[in-house]
Amino acid sequence: MLLERGTKKADEAGLDMYLQASPEGARLYKKFGFEEKQYEDVDLKPFGVDMVSSRTYMKRKAGGIRQ
């Protein structure tokens, strides 16, 4: 799986990882050791779209524990 390979490479290099996830994706990333840092709802009406985009900002420390 791509996520397994990416986290392994980051661990080998001693690098932290950062990402922005949908609410659904955040559940998967938590299983790979990512922690929620901030949650945000963005109203897209000013851009002509009648919806709200939810996003979670996440971080995984190098060597993060997989569940």
C-alpha positions, 0 to 999 in steps of 0.5 A, spaced: 500 500 500 502 506 498 501 509 505 505 504 508 511 505 503 511 512 504 510 512 512 516 507 512 520 511 508 519 517 512 521 513 518 527 511 515 529 518 514 527 521 520 522 525 517 515 528 520 509 527 515 504 532 515 497 532 511 490 535 510 485 529 510 477 529 509 473 526 515 473 520 512 480 519 510 482 522 517 480 515 520 485 511 515 491 516 517 490 515 524 491 507 523 498 509 520 500 514 526 497 521 524 494 525 529 489 530 528 492 537 529 486 542 527 479 541 524 476 546 519 470 547 515 470 552 509 464 555 506 465 555 499 459 559 497 464 565 496 467 561 490 460 559 487 459 552 490 453 551 495 457 547 500 462 546 506 468 543 505 471 539 512 478 538 512 483 535 518 490 537 518 494 532 521 501 530 523 505 524 524 512 524 528 517 520 525 517 513 527 509 514 529 506 507 531 501 504 526 495 501 529 
